[in-house]
């Protein structure tokens, strides 16, 4: 269920991908004092034992109880008038789910939200499908350019998304169909605590040795790759380098793109490469501290701490 569904009047603030809500009561009665103005003093009487009785205090306590009962009755009427979650229009819920996704995507521009070396863009016709590209610079998979898609379920954030690599992969946590085992990092998906940028950081982390070393056999979805990494590491390194080199061939980079993928690669002439490089540096130097321009074959790309202000903006997508 979306956190934006109006179970009560809510003021919401979005900061860095986290939505905080402060609930206020629907009905707040205001005490009325005008009928007490006629008596500005407290009348005291004595009972048969000589003890003082404050009738003004008794009157105030009775009024307080009256307002408490009025507030509870009014709140119950408002609550009973609210439609149940099942009765609310589905379009209403879908609108706010889409809005949440837009917020998460926008927040990827914040520092450290989107990992360096990774580009991601929603599909041209589907906000629940994101296409991504990861540039790997170190380790067993160095120099690789891996393409993947992030599929976000209709009931997100209640359900975990899925990551499917479009490149040919050889990895203990990636099965033969290219699906990444997100359950390794997210055994139980926690709505509004686990976010898409956490998934993107895991996508990058799985190619690091520190993660490969922590995988146990029962967690591996590619048992053969796992056993090879543990028992025949030299052969594993050769196979991963073969996949890395295959990922930067022209066929892998320039072909087999889904029609709605906004991130597309194409060959550049030396002149086009120089012009694009200068344009990217000029536009980024004012707000990016660590800028590097990497060339893979005839492919130019920027790698920086704000990678998701991506090259797609510079290319006009």
C-alpha positions, 0 to 999 in steps of 0.5 A, a space after each residue: 500500500 502506498 505511503 501516500 494513501 490518505 488514511 488521515 490528513 498528512 503533511 509529507 516531506 521528501 528528503 533524499 529519497 526518504 518520505 517522512 509523514 507527520 499525522 495530525 488529528 482530523 478533528 481537533 475541538 477548540 474549548 469554548 470559554 465564553 459561557 464561563 466569562 460570567 464568573 471570574 472567581 472561584 466559588 468555594 463552599 464547605 461540606 459537612 466536614 468543613 472541607 472546601 469544595 471548588 465548584 469551578 474545578 468540578 465544572 471544568 473537569 466536566 467540560 473537559 470530559 464533554 470535549 473528549 467524548 465529542 472528539 472521540 465521536 467525531 473522529 469515529 464518524 470521520 473514520 467510518 466515512 473513509 473508504 477502505 483500502 479495497 474500496 479506493 479507486 485503483 487509479 488513485 493508488 497507481 498515481 501515487 505509486 508512479 509519483 514515488 518512483 519519480 521521486 526515487 529516480 530524481 533523488 538518484 542525482 543526490 550525492 552517493 545515491 547512484 553508484 559511480 560508473 552506472 547509468 540508469 534511465 526509465 523506459 520511454 513508455 514504462 516508468 516501472 522498467 529501468 534500463 541500466 549500464 554498468 562500467 566495471 573498472 577493477 577486479 575479475 570483470 574489469 573493462 566490462 560494460 554490462 547492460 541490465 534492466 530493473 523491473 519494478 513490480 506494480 505493487 512496489 514498494 511492497 514487493 522487491 524489484 528484479 534485475 536482469 542482465 542483458 549481457 552474457 554473464 558468468 557469476 555465482 549470483 546470476 543465473 543462466 537467464 541473467 537474473 541477479 539473486 537480489 535475495 542475497 542482499 535483501 532476504 526480506 524486502 522492507 518497504 520504505 527502508 529498502 530503496 531502488 538506489 540500494 539495489 543499484 549499489 548492490 548491482 555494482 557490488 556483486 562484481 567486487 572480490 569482497 562480495 564474491 568471497 562472502 558467497 556460500 554455495 547455498 546462496 549461489 544460483 549458478 553453482 558451477 560458477 561458484 565452484 569454479 571461483 572456489 576451486 579453480 580461480 584461475 579458470 574463473 578469472 579467464 572466463 570472466 575476462 572473456 565475458 568482459 571482452 565480449 561485452 565491449 564488442 560492437 555487436 554487444 554495444 550497438 545491437 539488440 536494444 529494446 525499442 523503449 531503451 533510452 540508453 543507446 550506444 553508437 560509434 563515434 568518429 575522433 572528431 565527435 569523440 573530442 567534441 563530446 568529451 569537451 562538452 561533458 567536461 565543460 558542463 560538469 566541472 562546475 558541480 562534479 569534483 571527480 570527473 574522468 572520461 573513459 573511452 572503450 573502443 569508440 565509445 565515450 562515457 563520463 564516470 563521476 560521483 554524479 553518474 546519473 546526471 548521465 550522458 543521456 542528458 548531454 545527448 538529448 534523450 
